[in-house]
């Protein structure tokens, strides 16, 4: 799988994201062709190489003829839907603007359909968001993981006047996203940047296991007060198997009002989302009520998606999660010949030597086909390979 990690050590804005994508090899003409599918005009886009703290980066320069043109949510939907862009690109762009619309509705206390965009509805935001969708499609990135976002203090001037940082829309957008604070009087995460990662990220957290192919940097517009490089780093590669020594995340919740009949379905969804293990344990909760402990173990970068599944598929209204070290023995699936045909078994390298463990599903199929006890299949295959 082709994946990417968005490292927001100095925050994120729309133009920084575009710059990082261009730096990773998206041709400038691809962006211009994609934006040319929209019924908009009055802008120029240019990619410029810059050195920031000695690091080569790309600055995406957008010049506009109009300034602070207000657009309604319906107008933006119409612009995107009426374009000749690919369906998946439209869906990504609309998902980002939907996140923005919901955030603005939350700030202003109105319905989503009644939202009027101001700065975020201006032409540069349309360019940033649609351009990002076009570039991600060109790079064929299947999964995007984003680092925790740095939130700062201070003030920002906008169409509504002077607002505190983080901007109110950003506070709405980062709900359920990991963040941390910085003692910097400068905006690092813009509403457009927050909406991009909110809508396009598959997960949030640490660097995922991958084989790195490309690294790109998008440059910001201002020098930061603490002299950190104002850059956004994008790392693209192929997903990779983790080593045998690992750090995992453990997610838990107590349930006393959930029917265990739903566990097989939830377990299947969690494993499809790449959970490493899923268990449910009977417990006695407060007031003497019987309950269940649902525990999920996963790679840290997959935690976000798994937490959403638990909260949407069970009666849980909160979760606990923490990191643990895990050591697993080297293993692989191999095929061995038996009197019933070839059977997949798990080959495990233990301190005592190599052992072979039959796979349950394989043994179950044989037992059903030949009308044999399951344990007979297990025992015979185990003895065959572990002599």
C-alpha positions, 0 to 999 in steps of 0.5 A: 500500500502506498502511504504517506506521513504528514509531519506538522512540526510547524503546523499546517496551512493550505499553501504549505500542504500544496508546497509539500505535495509539489516538492514530492514530485507533483508537476505544477501543470498537473495542479493547473490542469486540475484547477482549470476544470473549475469555473473560476479565474483570476488567480495565478499559481507558481512553485518556487524553490526556497532554502529554509534553515538549510533545507530545500523546500517548495513554496506555493505562491498563489496570487489573486485578483479578488480579495475576501470574496464571500461564498456560500456553502451551496456555491462552493458545492456547485463549483466543485460538482459542476467541474469535470474533475474525477469523482474521487477528487470531487469527493475529497475536496467536498469532504474538506469543505464539509468539515469547514462548514461544520466547524463554522456552523459550530462557531456561529451557532447556525445550521451547516447549510446556512454557513457563509464562508469568509476567508476560508471561502475565498478563492485561495482556499478553493485552490488549496483544497481542490489542488490538494485533492488533485495532487493526492490523486496524482501521487496515488496515496492510499492512506495518510497519517498525520502527526499531532498538531501544534496549537499556539496562543495570540491573536489573528485578524479575520473578517469577524475582527480580532480572534484568539488563537487557536482560531475558533474554527480550528478548535472545532476542527481538532475535536478528536485529533491529538494536539499539543500546545506551544508558547508561540504568538503566531498562528501555526494551524489555519482553518484550511490546514486543519480541515485538510487533515481532518477530512483526508487523514486515515489516522493520527499519531506516530510515524507508521511503518514504511519503506520511504520513497520520497520526502518533500517540504512545503514552506510557510510564509513567515519566520517563526519566533522560536526560529524553528523552520516554518516547514511542513514535511511529507514522507511518502512510501510503501507500508512495511511489516513491523519488526518483532520488537514493537510498540503497540497501543492498547485501547480499552473500555468498560461496557455494562449496557451492550449486548455481547451478541454484537461482539463478533460483528465489532471484532470483524470490523476491528480486524478489518481495520488492522487491529492486532488483537481484540478480546472481551473479558467479563468483569463486575462493575460498580453497583454489582452489575456484570459488564465487559472489558473490551480491549483492542491492541493495535499499531499506534498509527491505526489507533484513530480509526479503531477508536472511531469504530468502537465509539460508533459500533458499541455503547461506549462513551469514552475510551482509555488508551496507552502505549506498551512494548510488545515482543513477538517471535518471528513467524510466517505462513508456510504450506505443508503436504498432508494426506488431506492435501496442502495445508497452511500452517504458522511456522514460528521460530522459538528459543527451543527451535522451529515449531509449526502451528496449524491454522484454525480455518484450514483445519476447520475446512478439512474437518468438515470436508472429511467429517473428522474431529477438529482435534484429530486434524490439529494433532496429526499436522502438529506431529507431522511437522514438530517431530 
